[in-house]
């Protein structure tokens, strides 16, 4: 019951044939912040349903009916909603990708999620700046730190809100967007390679028709007497082949 206002504030009516949705009483416009009709309700239309705004012959919005009843700002908001006469109207949760309420989607609705991500990015780069001051005697200006934090936040959001990726290529049918890998040079060192950039995903190996991710194990060390540090990683592919990577500092 404590979450009743939250849930009621995030539910909407999805229009099918309009038979069970009230024009003025129900939130049915596809507007996250303002799903209610702005036009003042005439007393003779109390209890009117959305189906009365639909041309039953064409299965589309009746432009003459809309122009007679609603103020100009409401008309395009209504016309942007698709009409599906063969389906009934249903309730759905506006904040969820599948239309269902979840605690996570409710939490996102009441919390400034972008603000949280930005705060985390700032804390992370403050920690990096502190390490740079201790080990490299270098401290960035606050404005530069905030700029870097904002760029990190944008990169994180782009990564987690990107469109669904295209189907991966198979061993027999590589896509145009993903050409086959170029074979390594005959004299290339097969046991050492450069570390990927921080934003790169782990490489993947082909195993029949399935893309199997490579496992990566990492560790680092520091020698107090010489002030020397080193980091290393071990990559294991699907066949348990080992690739060693090292980065002494």
C-alpha positions in Angstrom: 0.0 0.0 0.0 2.9 2.3 0.6 3.9 2.0 -3.1 0.3 2.5 -4.4 0.9 6.1 -5.6 4.2 5.0 -7.3 2.5 2.1 -9.1 -0.6 4.2 -10.1 1.7 6.9 -11.4 3.5 4.6 -13.7 0.6 2.5 -15.2 -1.0 3.3 -18.6 -3.7 2.0 -20.8 -2.5 0.5 -24.1 -5.2 1.2 -26.7 -6.5 -1.6 -28.8 -10.2 -1.1 -29.8 -10.8 1.6 -27.2 -13.8 -0.2 -25.7 -12.7 -0.1 -22.1 -10.7 3.1 -21.7 -12.2 6.3 -20.4 -11.1 9.4 -22.3 -10.7 11.7 -19.4 -10.4 9.4 -16.4 -7.7 7.0 -17.6 -4.0 7.7 -18.4 -3.8 6.5 -22.0 -1.6 9.0 -23.9 2.0 7.9 -24.6 3.6 10.6 -22.5 5.8 9.6 -19.6 5.1 12.7 -17.6 1.6 13.7 -18.7 -0.6 10.9 -20.0 -3.9 12.7 -19.3 -6.0 14.7 -21.8 -5.6 18.4 -21.3 -8.9 19.5 -22.8 -11.5 20.2 -20.2 -14.2 17.5 -20.2 -17.7 18.6 -21.4 -20.3 17.5 -19.0 -22.2 15.6 -21.6 -19.1 13.4 -22.4 -18.7 12.2 -18.8 -17.8 8.4 -19.0 -17.1 8.6 -22.7 -14.7 5.9 -24.0 -11.9 6.1 -26.5 -13.8 3.9 -29.0 -16.0 6.9 -29.7 -13.0 8.7 -31.2 -12.2 5.9 -33.7 -13.7 5.7 -37.2 -15.1 2.1 -37.1 -15.1 1.9 -40.9 -11.4 2.7 -41.3 -10.1 1.6 -37.9 -8.2 4.9 -37.5 -8.7 8.1 -35.5 -11.6 10.2 -36.7 -10.0 13.6 -37.5 -13.4 15.5 -37.5 -14.3 14.1 -34.1 -10.9 15.0 -32.6 -11.1 18.6 -34.1 -14.6 19.1 -32.6 -13.8 18.0 -29.1 -10.1 18.6 -28.2 -7.8 21.6 -28.1 -5.0 21.6 -30.7 -2.3 20.4 -28.3 -4.1 17.2 -27.5 -4.9 16.2 -31.1 -1.3 15.1 -32.2 -0.8 13.3 -28.9 -3.9 11.2 -29.7 -3.1 10.6 -33.3 0.4 9.4 -32.5 -1.1 6.3 -30.8 -1.7 3.3 -33.1 -5.2 1.8 -33.1 -5.5 -2.0 -33.1 -9.2 -2.8 -33.4 -8.7 -6.6 -33.1 -7.3 -6.3 -29.5 -8.8 -5.2 -26.2 -7.3 -2.4 -24.2 -5.0 -3.5 -21.4 -3.1 -2.0 -18.5 0.7 -1.9 -18.6 3.6 -0.4 -16.7 5.2 2.4 -18.6 8.6 2.2 -17.0 9.4 -1.4 -17.9 10.7 -2.7 -21.2 8.1 -5.6 -21.1 5.3 -3.6 -19.7 5.4 -5.3 -16.3 6.1 -3.7 -13.0 9.3 -4.7 -11.1 11.0 -3.3 -8.0 13.9 -2.3 -10.1 11.7 -0.3 -12.6 9.9 1.3 -9.7 13.2 2.3 -8.0 14.4 3.9 -11.3 11.2 5.9 -11.4 11.7 7.5 -8.0 15.5 7.8 -8.1 17.6 10.1 -10.2 19.5 7.2 -11.8 21.7 9.4 -14.0 22.7 11.3 -10.9 23.8 8.1 -9.2 25.9 7.0 -12.2 27.5 10.5 -12.3 28.3 10.4 -8.6 29.9 6.9 -9.0 32.0 8.2 -11.9 33.2 11.1 -9.9 34.2 8.9 -6.9 36.0 6.5 -9.2 38.0 9.3 -10.9 38.7 10.9 -7.5 40.2 7.6 -6.4 42.3 7.5 -9.6 43.4 11.1 -9.1 44.5 10.2 -5.5 46.6 7.3 -6.9 48.1 9.6 -9.5 49.0 12.1 -6.8 50.7 9.4 -4.7 52.5 7.5 -7.3 53.0 9.9 -10.2 53.0 13.3 -8.3 50.3 14.4 -10.8 46.9 15.8 -9.7 44.3 16.9 -12.3 42.3 20.1 -11.9 38.8 19.6 -10.5 37.2 20.8 -13.8 39.2 18.2 -15.8 38.2 15.5 -13.3 34.5 16.4 -13.7 34.8 16.4 -17.5 36.4 13.0 -17.5 33.7 11.7 -15.1 30.9 13.1 -17.4 32.6 11.3 -20.4 32.7 8.1 -18.4 29.0 8.4 -17.5 28.1 8.9 -21.2 30.2 5.9 -22.2 28.6 3.7 -19.6 25.1 4.8 -20.6 25.9 4.2 -24.3 27.1 0.7 -23.5 24.1 -0.3 -21.3 21.4 1.3 -23.5 22.7 0.3 -27.0 20.3 -1.2 -29.5 20.2 -5.0 -29.7 23.3 -6.3 -31.6 23.0 -8.0 -34.9 23.3 -11.8 -34.9 26.9 -12.9 -34.6 28.5 -14.4 -37.6 29.2 -18.2 -37.7 32.2 -20.0 -38.9 30.6 -20.6 -42.3 28.6 -17.4 -42.7 30.5 -14.2 -41.6 28.4 -11.1 -41.8 29.3 -8.0 -43.8 29.7 -6.0 -40.6 32.0 -8.6 -39.1 34.6 -9.8 -41.6 36.7 -12.9 -41.0 39.8 -12.3 -38.8 43.0 -11.6 -40.5 45.5 -14.4 -40.0 48.6 -13.5 -37.9 51.9 -13.0 -39.6 54.1 -16.2 -39.7 56.7 -14.7 -37.4 54.3 -13.2 -34.9 54.8 -14.1 -31.3 51.8 -16.4 -30.3 52.3 -16.0 -26.6 52.5 -12.3 -26.1 50.2 -9.5 -27.1 49.2 -6.0 -26.0 46.6 -5.5 -23.4 43.2 -4.3 -24.8 42.0 -0.8 -24.0 39.9 -0.6 -20.8 36.6 -0.3 -22.8 37.2 -3.3 -25.0 35.3 -6.5 -24.4 37.1 -9.8 -23.9 37.9 -11.6 -27.2 35.8 -14.5 -28.2 36.8 -17.7 -29.9 34.8 -19.7 -32.4 33.8 -23.2 -31.4 31.6 -24.8 -34.1 28.5 -22.6 -34.4 28.9 -21.0 -30.9 30.9 -18.0 -29.8 32.7 -18.8 -26.6 34.1 -16.0 -24.5 37.7 -16.2 -23.4 38.3 -16.3 -19.6 40.8 -13.8 -18.2 42.6 -14.1 -14.8 44.6 -11.0 -13.6 46.9 -10.1 -10.8 49.4 -7.4 -9.9 52.4 -7.0 -7.6 54.5 -4.3 -6.1 58.1 -4.4 -4.7 58.6 -1.9 -1.9 62.4 -2.0 -2.1 62.7 -1.0 -5.7 59.3 0.8 -6.2 58.7 -1.6 -9.1 55.2 -2.7 -10.0 53.9 -5.2 -12.5 50.6 -6.6 -13.7 49.9 -9.8 -15.6 47.0 -11.7 -17.1 46.3 -15.3 -18.3 43.7 -15.8 -21.1 42.1 -19.3 -21.5 40.2 -20.1 -24.7 37.7 -22.8 -25.2 40.4 -25.4 -25.7 42.2 -24.3 -22.5 45.1 -22.9 -24.6 47.0 -20.3 -22.6 48.1 -16.9 -23.6 50.3 -14.9 -21.2 50.2 -11.1 -21.1 52.5 -9.0 -18.9 52.8 -5.3 -18.3 55.7 -4.3 -16.1 55.8 -0.7 -14.7 
